[in-house]
Amino acid sequence: MSFGDPNNPYGQQPPQGQPGYGYPQQAPQGVPPQGGYAYPQQGAPQGYPAYPGGPGGYPGMPMEMPGLVKTARVLLFVVGGLQLIVGLLALLGGAALSSTDTGTTGSVVGGFVIALGLFVLALGVLAIVLGAKYGKGGNGVRITSIVYAALTILGGIMNFANTSANGGGGAAGGVVSLAIGGLILAAMVSAPGAAWFKRPRY
């Protein structure tokens, strides 16, 4: 029995071009090779934009406003509305004091109350504008919120000092101002808050 005999089925050699067992098959010309298992390549379907990475680096997840920032936003709206009311009342009181008391003392006190009312009004407008910009605002909104929180904390400390000097019972207002200012400040300097205002915008 000869292995070279063409009629012998055990002696035939595999034709050229057919790979033997255990050898990787080569893809025909024009067909790109696929490495490993033939899973589809990852990526956004053609015609659909890819979303930027969300919190924690997960792609395709839109980033949500952190809970502490949401709380600070609500506080800004509430405090801003109250400051608008207080500022308007101070303006009316200062104007009434200046008109009823025509002396020098009445004019000075009335002018001081009017100036204080204008300052409180400005703070109220600032608080509402800041809260409205938390959704799309950048790092400038965050820095301005830090300044606002610092002014609120300063106002609470001054309220405490005034209460101690006059022996009054207005310490509750100082506590509220300190708590509100501290919470807004904590929201702005926290890592999630900073990431929210520094996130890329498309």
Residue, then its C-alpha position, 0 to 999 in steps of 0.5 A: m500500500s503506497f501513501g502516494d497512490p492517488n486512489n488511496p484515501y488515506g494518502q491524499q494530502p489536503p488541497q492547497g488553500q484549505p486550512g488544516y485543523g488548528y490553524p486560523q482561517q484567513a478571511p477572503q480579500g475585501v472582508p475585514p478580519q474579526g478578532g475573537y468572537a464576532y461581537p458588534q463594535q461598540g459606539a453610537p449608531q450612525g446618525y445619533p449623537a453620543y452623550p458625554g460621560g455622566p457622573g462616575g464616568y459612565p458614558g451615555m448617562p446625563m449628569e443630574m444636579p446633586g441633591l445638596v445643590k438642589t437644596a441650595r437652589v430652593l433656599l436661594f429662591v425662598v430667601g430671595g423672595l423674603q429679602l425682596i419683601v423685607g427690602l420693599l418694607a424697609l424702603l417704605g419705612g425709610a421714606a415714611l420716616s424721612s417725610t414725617d420727621t423733617g429734622t436732621t435725625g429723621s433724614v439721617v435715619g430714614g436715609f440709612v433705612i432706605a440704603l439698607g432696604l436697597f441693599v437687601l433688595a439687591l441681595g434678593v434679586l441676586a439670590i433669585v437670579l443665581g437660583a435660576k442659573y443653577g441649571k445651566g450656569g457655569n463656575g461663575v455662578r458657583i463663585t457668586s453663590i460662595v460670595y452670597a453665602a459668605l455675606t449671609i454668614l456675615g449677616g448672621i454673625m452681625n445679628f448675633a453681635n447686635t443681639s448680644a450688645n442690645g440684650g435683645g432676643g433676635a438670636a433666632g434670626g442669626v441662627v437661620s442666617l448662619a444655617i442658610g449661608g453655611l448650607i449654600l457654602a457647603a453645596m458650592v465647595s463640595a466635590p459634587g457641587a463643583a463637578w456640576f458647575k464645571r461639567p462640560r456643556y455641548 
